[in-house]
Amino acid sequence: MNKNLMRTEELRTPVYLVDEAILENNLKILAKVQEETGSRILLAQKAFSMYHVYPMIRHYLAGATASGLYEARLAAEEMGGENHVFSPAYTAKEMQELCGICDHISFNSIAQLERHRALWESNGVSAGLRINPEHSTQEGHPIYDPCAPGSRLGIRRELFPGKLPKGVEGLHIHTLCEQDAAPLVETFEAVEEKFGEYLHQLKWLNLGGGHHITRPGYDLDMLKDLLCRIRDTYQVQVYLEPGEAIALNAGYLITEVMDIVENERPVLILDASAACHMPDVLEMPYRPPLKDSGMPGEKPVTCTLACRTCLAGDVIGDYSFDMQPGIGERLVFEDMAIYTMVKNHTFNGMPLPDIALLRKDGRCEVVKQFGYKDFKERLS
Ligand SMILES: Cc1ncc(COP(=O)(O)O)c(C=O)c1O
């Protein structure tokens, strides 16, 4: 048997385990949206860049989008299909390379568009401008709201030129975060109101990410109606570039209890870290789901789940259990494929979790293991 194939219990911890069956199920939902609306869906690699599964993603989706040169290169090397990029600013050197590998490049200002014009024009790249419809639909996560006052993301109507700049073929909007279809409908109405005069002149319109399309209960019909309406009214190719929706609920972070500190309630010291391995838990912040656990007080024993870094606040949260987990027991955090591997780091010299794939045949394939070298090589 291949030495990289094993049962879940045999994986070393901490480990990110991506669930191939759930990932594929998400991709099938997205493929159906593409099929029924003519829209094209791209993987936003900022959320999930485990390129081991890019061939599967490419089987269902049109391609990928990048936040800069490195992600664009990754998509060119590992994904194929359409390659798009948006960044608030590009260097001349980056633009040179991007023009060789990208189909669409979106700019965040007229100054950036013009600074790089000679390159994108001569390479036949389709250029777009990111606009800011100044319509917030989010509550609770201001750091994820590109429409918040003072935002640098997207050109506001006030600064948008009276005439679409020569050669611009598309507009790009990204304003949502983990949202249903209704906020997108509202946002598009704001776009029509402020930028409607340009929409008939476009070849494409990119509606960004933040669409929680694969979440149970998401209003797929509302999304499809909107996408068809945009296509039919403006004769544009519509793009969506979700990150989360692609691998939503499709991964676990498996961790082991290393010690237990007694305090008001037992504090379990884990070999995974919120700060290093799931930073959104602290940044966003949010409470990651944990298999077989409840809210504090819901089950007989409530414990604090904490980490072994020096950061006092490296605490995942309070969870309740039927029985107190013991030292050596494994805990499984859920929804850990997205914004985890792409954001992790080695603060305190913490080891990076391995990366594994739970295959459809039930066996786990260890895709990548990290060690001391990965820590050291980034530091001098
Ligand atoms: C420009 C752009 N596109 C797509 C995405 C992906 O968003 P999500 O993972 O929430 O779907 C983001 C997220 O920040 C983004 O900034």
The ligand as an SDF file (V2000), in Angstrom:
LIG
                    3D

 16 16  0  0  0  0  0  0  0  0999 V2000
  -11.5480   40.6640   -4.9180 C   0  0  0  0  0  0  0  0  0  0  0  0
  -12.0030   39.4430   -4.1830 C   0  0  0  0  0  0  0  0  0  0  0  0
  -12.5660   38.4310   -4.8700 N   0  0  0  0  0  0  0  0  0  0  0  0
  -12.9820   37.3040   -4.2620 C   0  0  0  0  0  0  0  0  0  0  0  0
  -12.8660   37.1430   -2.8890 C   0  0  0  0  0  0  0  0  0  0  0  0
  -13.3160   35.8590   -2.2610 C   0  0  0  0  0  0  0  0  0  0  0  0
  -14.2630   36.0630   -1.2680 O   0  0  0  0  0  0  0  0  0  0  0  0
  -14.9320   34.8420   -0.4950 P   0  0  0  0  0  0  0  0  0  0  0  0
  -13.8820   33.9030   -0.0880 O   0  0  0  0  0  0  0  0  0  0  0  0
  -15.5800   35.5070    0.6800 O   0  0  0  0  0  0  0  0  0  0  0  0
  -15.9340   34.2340   -1.4180 O   0  0  0  0  0  0  0  0  0  0  0  0
  -12.3010   38.1920   -2.1210 C   0  0  0  0  0  0  0  0  0  0  0  0
  -12.1560   38.0610   -0.6630 C   0  0  0  0  0  0  0  0  0  0  0  0
  -11.6380   38.8840    0.0230 O   0  0  0  0  0  0  0  0  0  0  0  0
  -11.8560   39.3690   -2.7910 C   0  0  0  0  0  0  0  0  0  0  0  0
  -11.2780   40.3750   -2.1070 O   0  0  0  0  0  0  0  0  0  0  0  0
  1  2  1  0
  2  3  1  0
  2 15  2  0
  3  4  2  0
  4  5  1  0
  5  6  1  0
  5 12  2  0
  6  7  1  0
  7  8  1  0
  8  9  2  0
  8 10  1  0
  8 11  1  0
 12 13  1  0
 12 15  1  0
 13 14  2  0
 15 16  1  0
M  END
$$$$
